[in-house]
Amino acid sequence: MMKKEQRQNQSRSIRSLSLKGCSILTTQGLESVLLSWRELDRLRVVSCNNIKDSEITAELVTLFSLLKELKWQPDSRSMLSASLAGTGIGQKGSRSLRWN
């Protein structure tokens, strides 16, 4: 019985999450999702205006560092997105942030 339950849990793991235009999702809500879905290895956050760079916690930064791929453009004023300007990272047809 235990093996069957473990197999079912493994088949339901979420590895990639793309969020675009999620206007009601907050930074705290995103952190809660990442803490719950530890197997997540790819995250894309675009135009989610209630997610603020200024509210990013040290724990959330640690969770980001565990991802293999991160695309971060929660809003047009994102400091992280602005700091990546000119690097080619995060632009259409370009590389995304990747960690090994």
SENUGU-384580 format. One line per 8 residues: number of its first residue (from 1); their letters; for each residue y negated, x, z negated of C-alpha. Coordinates in steps of 0.05 Angstrom, whole numbers, plus 32768, in hexadecimal, padded with zeros to 4 digits. Each point is the difference from the previous one (the first is absolute). Example, Ala and Ser with C-alpha at 12.3 -4.5 7.8 and 13.67 -1.06 7.14 Angstrom:
2
1> as> 805A,80F6,7F64 | 7FBB,801B,800D;
END
This chain:
100
1> mmkkeqrq> 8000,8000,8000 | 7FCF,8038,7FEF | 8009,8023,8043 | 7FF1,7FC0,8026 | 7FC0,7FF6,7FD7 | 7FEA,8049,800C | 800D,7FF9,804B | 7FD6,7FC1,8003;
9> nqsrsirs> 7FC6,8022,7FDB | 8002,803C,802F | 7FFD,7FD4,803E | 7FC1,7FDE,7FE8 | 7FD6,803E,7FF3 | 7FBC,8002,8021 | 7FEF,8043,801E | 7FC0,7FF0,8026;
17> lslkgcsi> 7FC5,7FD3,7FF0 | 7FC5,7FF0,802D | 7FC5,7FDA,7FE3 | 7FC7,7FEB,802D | 7FC8,7FCF,7FEE | 801E,7FF0,7FBB | 7FBE,7FE9,7FE3 | 801D,7FE7,7FBD;
25> lttqgles> 8029,803F,7FF1 | 7FDE,802C,7FCC | 800A,804A,7FF0 | 8025,7FEB,7FC1 | 802D,7FD2,8029 | 8010,8038,8031 | 8012,802E,7FC6 | 802E,7FCA,7FE4;
33> vllswrel> 8023,7FFA,8043 | 800A,804C,8006 | 801B,8004,7FB9 | 8031,7FC8,800F | 8017,801B,8044 | 8011,8048,7FEF | 8029,8008,8040 | 7FC2,7FF5,802B;
41> drlrvvsc> 7FF1,803D,802A | 7FCD,7FE7,8032 | 7FC0,7FDA,7FF1 | 7FC8,7FE8,802D | 7FC2,7FDF,7FE1 | 7FCA,7FE9,8031 | 7FC5,7FD1,7FF5 | 8015,7FE9,7FBA;
49> nnikdsei> 7FBA,7FFA,7FE4 | 8013,7FF6,7FB7 | 8023,8043,7FFD | 7FCB,8033,7FEB | 8003,804C,8000 | 7FDA,8000,7FBE | 8038,7FDA,7FDF | 8038,8030,8014;
57> taelvtlf> 8024,8018,7FC1 | 8023,8042,7FF5 | 8042,7FDB,7FFF | 7FF0,7FE1,8044 | 7FEF,8044,801D | 8043,8019,7FE7 | 8023,7FC5,8022 | 7FDA,8010,8040;
65> sllkelkw> 8018,8048,7FFD | 8049,7FE9,8000 | 7FF7,7FDB,8042 | 8017,8020,8041 | 7FC8,7FDD,8026 | 7FBE,7FE1,7FEA | 7FCB,7FDF,802B | 7FC4,7FEF,7FD3;
73> qpdsrsml> 7FC5,7FD8,801B | 7FF8,7FC8,7FCD | 7FB8,7FF2,8016 | 7FC9,801E,802B | 7FE2,8023,7FC3 | 803F,8024,7FEA | 7FEF,8046,7FE8 | 8046,801A,8011;
81> saslagtg> 7FFA,7FE6,8047 | 7FBB,801F,8006 | 8019,8043,7FE7 | 8035,8001,8036 | 7FCD,7FF5,8038 | 8008,8035,8036 | 8045,8016,7FEA | 8025,7FD1,8030;
89> igqkgsrs> 8027,7FE2,7FC6 | 8001,7FB5,7FFC | 7FE5,7FF3,8046 | 8025,7FD7,8034 | 8032,802C,8023 | 7FF7,8037,7FCD | 8027,801B,7FC5 | 8005,7FDC,7FBE;
97> lrwn> 8001,8022,7FBD | 8046,8019,7FF5 | 8022,8021,7FC5 | 8045,8020,8002;
END
